[in-house]
């Protein structure tokens, strides 16, 4: 890979890491935010819902932003918007203004949602040039960034640094990192050479048509299945280990850490496996392992078997999202619009999945409610055939690694 392309890959990977850091910045500081604002838990929940609403708006706005500015400047704009939102959150907390905090969370969500699409489009372009699978490792950078962001928040809380001071300080770092990172991204949209030129109305029609594209919706189903599994782990794994499997709070926290590490390591080392087996087989293997892991987690009584279930659960959720993004990007013209469609479906799973599990748990118990994750893993397994490269694709010097995927059974 030429040095310029290697720098491009590193820049996009760092951008993924920055996205992970920003999305986990406020989680560890929620008790401090609650105390600073003098509000209840319900109000904090509504404030956090603003991040999700903003993220969906960012997903929808990412495509015109990319077409107008190009990848480099669009990613820079998204990162600067996130930094501005973090600064606004800090000022709002100093002023004790709940409405201003709400606006800050929505703005941060817009930046994060737009950044998510933009870096995935850029990552797919890097893959085309490199001729090998790189997206899982880039998504691993997001996971590592999320862990780093949580660590920063925990350290600031331990050092009695206020949430406002933390957010403003992180905003300064994000601005500096954004300028340095995006300098390594080539200008332009990096669309395939055969992509047709489209005016704004045609792009909008194409994006709307994506919601009627059965192949794209099946890719979205894969992402829906694995994202519901990941969102459920983030929301319910620790509680299930603590209350249903009778482990201590410390053990429950360690099990969640094992889940996060298992997901990140799978993504880091899975690239050669994907190149050898193809996206479809890889997702079918990982989701099948996820099903086994969920069964072990739900049914086992021995904590070591439960831990094995947690690790397999992590493997199950690890590959569907990055490989789904790659498949969506190459499934037709205008990769940003197509990624926006499937990313919206994935975000819906993160938004709606945990509350659905919670509602089922009220009547059936938490472990029984987690059978829904098994069902969604099976749905992702069944829909994984949509991740195959387009039948019209032909290997070329630059894209051989992306279009020579072996047909899955």
SULPE-V880046 format. One record per run of one state. SS is the DSSP state (h for helix, s for strand, l for the rest). FROM is the first residue (numbers start at 1). TO is the last residue. If there is no record, write none. Layout:
ss->SS from->FROM to->TO
ss->SS from->FROM to->TO
This chain:
ss->l from->1 to->2
ss->h from->3 to->23
ss->l from->24 to->26
ss->h from->27 to->37
ss->l from->38 to->40
ss->h from->41 to->95
ss->l from->96 to->97
ss->h from->98 to->130
ss->l from->131 to->134
ss->h from->135 to->158
ss->l from->159 to->162
ss->h from->163 to->182
ss->l from->183 to->199
ss->h from->200 to->210
ss->l from->211 to->213
ss->h from->214 to->244
ss->l from->245 to->248
ss->h from->249 to->269
ss->l from->270 to->270
ss->h from->271 to->277
ss->l from->278 to->278
ss->h from->279 to->299
ss->l from->300 to->302
ss->h from->303 to->318
ss->l from->319 to->319
ss->h from->320 to->329
ss->l from->330 to->334
ss->h from->335 to->364
ss->l from->365 to->365
ss->h from->366 to->369
ss->l from->370 to->370
ss->h from->371 to->387
ss->l from->388 to->399
ss->h from->400 to->403
ss->l from->404 to->409
